[in-house]
Amino acid sequence: MTYVSNDHFTGRPVSFVLGQPLVRDELVISQERASDVPARERLLDAAFGPARFAKTCERLRAGRAPANGLALVAHVDGELAGTIRFWHVQAGGVPALLLGPVAVDETQRSLGIGRKLIAEGLFRAVQAGHRAVLLVGDAPYYNRFGFERATTRGLDLPGPVDEARFLGLELSTGVLAEARGLVVASGARLSRRAILPMEAKAMRRAA
Ligand SMILES: CC(C)(COP(=O)(O)OP(=O)(O)OC[C@H]1O[C@@H](n2cnc3c(N)ncnc32)[C@H](O)[C@@H]1OP(=O)(O)O)[C@@H](O)C(=O)NCCC(=O)NCCS
């Protein structure tokens, strides 16, 4: 699979097999566009079901815009195959990002797309000067990127969570060492019109 991770890429990546250009299985990671939203929502519904809006992390995302430049999508041969977004939070007074949801189309899993989406997101987060990332997820998957439980021990989330799954990654060494207390949303608020109907419904339920 050819992997292109550059939004500024203008050419078409081409591999050659026996002298023939091969453009199948092209993976492109880029910033999400408005036109990606319907396919992203279908992918997230399929991956998480209706429970996706009941997650504790959703309280930190609902009604907020994702962090600038950190809503990414993966396309394989032009079809949306994966999504990842990061959100601004204050982690006990320390500015941080919340990673998630990340999901890959069921038919495209175990091909490295999730790993590339996360690696690309973390790379862009570092480039943008972010210093820490939090998430709720399976440690056996996220350990490989350096996420660990130890960095979130002083922090609380605004709802129930399996504590073993509350993980952190310091992009700047020691930045979470003094982080204590509640994680709160700090991203830009979305205008009413920008909120998707299902998200608005979930927010009404949670209120
Ligand atoms: C998790 C997810 C994004 C990974 O995407 P992917 O493109 O399949 O990931 P990669 O190809 O980079 O890695 C696949 C490897 O991770 C492992 N893996 C996937 N999910 C895992 C998990 N929850 N715990 C431990 N390992 C996991 C796979 O078994 C596979 O292992 P292998 O390489 O030894 O075969 C994808 O499985 C998915 O969309 N799952 C449903 C949504 C979800 O659970 N999202 C994460 C929320 S915490």
The ligand as a Tripos MOL2 file, in Angstrom:
@<TRIPOS>MOLECULE
LIG
   48    50     1     0     0
SMALL
NO_CHARGES

@<TRIPOS>ATOM
      1 C1         -8.4810    0.1490   16.8030 C.3       1 LIG1
      2 C2         -8.4520    0.3830   15.3000 C.3       1 LIG1
      3 C3         -8.5930    1.8530   15.0150 C.3       1 LIG1
      4 C4         -7.0990   -0.1080   14.7760 C.3       1 LIG1
      5 O1         -7.0180    0.1730   13.4020 O.3       1 LIG1
      6 P1         -6.1710   -0.7780   12.4100 P.3       1 LIG1
      7 O2         -5.9700   -0.0390   11.1420 O.co2     1 LIG1
      8 O3         -6.7940   -2.1140   12.3380 O.co2     1 LIG1
      9 O4         -4.8110   -0.8600   13.2450 O.3       1 LIG1
     10 P2         -3.3790   -1.3090   12.7840 P.3       1 LIG1
     11 O5         -3.4500   -2.0090   11.4430 O.co2     1 LIG1
     12 O6         -2.4720   -0.1580   12.9140 O.co2     1 LIG1
     13 O7         -2.9980   -2.3330   13.9200 O.3       1 LIG1
     14 C5         -3.6240   -3.5610   13.9280 C.3       1 LIG1
     15 C6         -3.0850   -4.3570   15.1010 C.3       1 LIG1
     16 O8         -3.5780   -3.7840   16.3250 O.3       1 LIG1
     17 C7         -4.2780   -4.7920   17.0370 C.3       1 LIG1
     18 N1         -5.4090   -4.1830   17.7110 N.ar      1 LIG1
     19 C8         -6.4870   -3.5780   17.1670 C.ar      1 LIG1
     20 N2         -7.3240   -3.1650   18.1410 N.ar      1 LIG1
     21 C9         -6.7440   -3.5290   19.3080 C.ar      1 LIG1
     22 C10        -7.1310   -3.3870   20.6550 C.ar      1 LIG1
     23 N3         -8.2750   -2.7910   20.9890 N.pl3     1 LIG1
     24 N4         -6.3030   -3.8650   21.5960 N.ar      1 LIG1
     25 C11        -5.1320   -4.4650   21.2740 C.ar      1 LIG1
     26 N5         -4.7060   -4.6310   20.0010 N.ar      1 LIG1
     27 C12        -5.5250   -4.1650   19.0320 C.ar      1 LIG1
     28 C13        -4.7520   -5.7720   15.9670 C.3       1 LIG1
     29 O9         -4.9880   -7.0320   16.5230 O.3       1 LIG1
     30 C14        -3.5830   -5.7720   15.0150 C.3       1 LIG1
     31 O10        -2.5680   -6.5980   15.5090 O.3       1 LIG1
     32 P3         -1.5710   -7.3330   14.4830 P.3       1 LIG1
     33 O11        -0.8490   -6.2320   13.7560 O.co2     1 LIG1
     34 O12        -0.6870   -8.1120   15.3990 O.co2     1 LIG1
     35 O13        -2.4510   -8.1240   13.5970 O.co2     1 LIG1
     36 C15        -9.5460   -0.4500   14.5670 C.3       1 LIG1
     37 O14        -9.4280   -1.8000   14.9660 O.3       1 LIG1
     38 C16       -10.9480    0.0320   14.8370 C.2       1 LIG1
     39 O15       -11.4580    0.9010   14.1300 O.2       1 LIG1
     40 N6        -11.6110   -0.5570   15.8570 N.am      1 LIG1
     41 C17       -12.9920   -0.1740   16.1800 C.3       1 LIG1
     42 C18       -13.0200    1.1900   16.8180 C.3       1 LIG1
     43 C19       -12.1410    1.2460   18.0390 C.2       1 LIG1
     44 O16       -12.1410    0.3450   18.8720 O.2       1 LIG1
     45 N7        -11.3700    2.3290   18.1250 N.am      1 LIG1
     46 C20       -10.4180    2.5420   19.1900 C.3       1 LIG1
     47 C21       -11.1120    3.1200   20.3460 C.3       1 LIG1
     48 S1        -10.1410    2.8170   21.7990 S.3       1 LIG1
@<TRIPOS>BOND
     1     1     2 1
     2     2     3 1
     3     2     4 1
     4     2    36 1
     5     4     5 1
     6     5     6 1
     7     6     7 2
     8     6     8 1
     9     6     9 1
    10     9    10 1
    11    10    11 2
    12    10    12 1
    13    10    13 1
    14    13    14 1
    15    14    15 1
    16    15    16 1
    17    15    30 1
    18    16    17 1
    19    17    18 1
    20    17    28 1
    21    18    19 ar
    22    18    27 ar
    23    19    20 ar
    24    20    21 ar
    25    21    22 ar
    26    21    27 ar
    27    22    23 1
    28    22    24 ar
    29    24    25 ar
    30    25    26 ar
    31    26    27 ar
    32    28    29 1
    33    28    30 1
    34    30    31 1
    35    31    32 1
    36    32    33 2
    37    32    34 1
    38    32    35 1
    39    36    37 1
    40    36    38 1
    41    38    39 2
    42    38    40 1
    43    40    41 1
    44    41    42 1
    45    42    43 1
    46    43    44 2
    47    43    45 1
    48    45    46 1
    49    46    47 1
    50    47    48 1
@<TRIPOS>SUBSTRUCTURE
     1 LIG1         1 GROUP 0 **** ****
